[in-house]
């Protein structure tokens, strides 16, 4: 299982833009920071789970105004 999160602290180019002063025309360094902030990064290390009877059950906290992307990959 691969877990990504978008919230006020993770993968959020808008908050990064606010932190650099909300420039109308960001300089090249600011653009690099904004691009880096927009990249999806793992919320936690990749984890392995057992699938039982074709079902995978996960529990994790989800903050208000956040979204998680869960990517489930088969293990070869």
C-alpha atoms as one frame of an Amber mdcrd trajectory, in Angstrom:
protein
   0.000   0.000   0.000   1.273   3.425  -0.925  -0.251   6.356   0.986  -0.163
   9.979  -0.166  -1.821  12.908   1.597  -2.772  16.411   0.539  -3.463  18.762
   3.421  -2.085  21.951   4.946   1.303  20.290   5.630   1.722  17.747   2.819
   1.922  18.168  -0.959   0.394  21.625  -0.961   1.716  24.168  -3.462  -0.891
  26.728  -2.387   0.417  26.900   1.175   3.960  27.097  -0.177   2.901  30.008
  -2.406   1.426  31.772   0.633   4.645  31.163   2.600   6.790  32.786  -0.112
   4.605  35.907  -0.014   1.966  35.110  -2.672   3.999  36.537  -5.559   2.114
  37.347  -8.772   5.215  36.374 -10.751   7.358  33.988  -8.712  11.096  34.144
  -9.336  12.872  30.980 -10.576  13.829  29.920  -7.033  10.234  30.348  -5.851
   8.979  28.400  -8.881  11.304  25.543  -7.970   9.905  25.570  -4.422   6.332
  25.600  -5.723   6.990  22.735  -8.120   8.602  20.703  -5.338   5.627  21.375
  -3.050   3.216  20.218  -5.778   4.896  16.808  -6.187   3.139  13.934  -4.493
   5.284  12.554  -1.708   4.664   9.546   0.469   2.918  10.218   3.743   4.445
   7.096   5.271   6.707   4.265   4.149   5.227   1.642   1.824   3.397  -0.984
   3.873   2.338  -4.528   3.140  -1.097  -5.805   4.157  -2.867  -9.125   3.914
  -5.912  -9.317   1.695  -8.540 -11.590   3.210 -11.435 -12.901   1.141 -10.679
 -10.289  -1.508 -10.921  -7.397   0.976  -8.393  -4.953   2.287  -9.357  -2.962
   5.366  -7.326   0.078   6.367  -7.583   2.480   9.265  -5.765   5.782   9.477
  -6.520   9.262  10.774  -7.665  11.768   8.192  -7.464  15.423   9.247 -10.202
  17.862   8.377  -9.738  19.443   4.916  -7.438  16.652   3.804  -7.548  13.939
   1.201  -5.608  10.692   1.061  -4.683   8.795  -2.053  -4.212   5.100  -1.394
  -2.511   3.122  -4.126  -2.845  -0.617  -3.760  -0.326  -2.633  -5.704  -0.087
  -6.391  -6.008   3.045  -7.950  -4.596   4.777 -10.049  -7.259
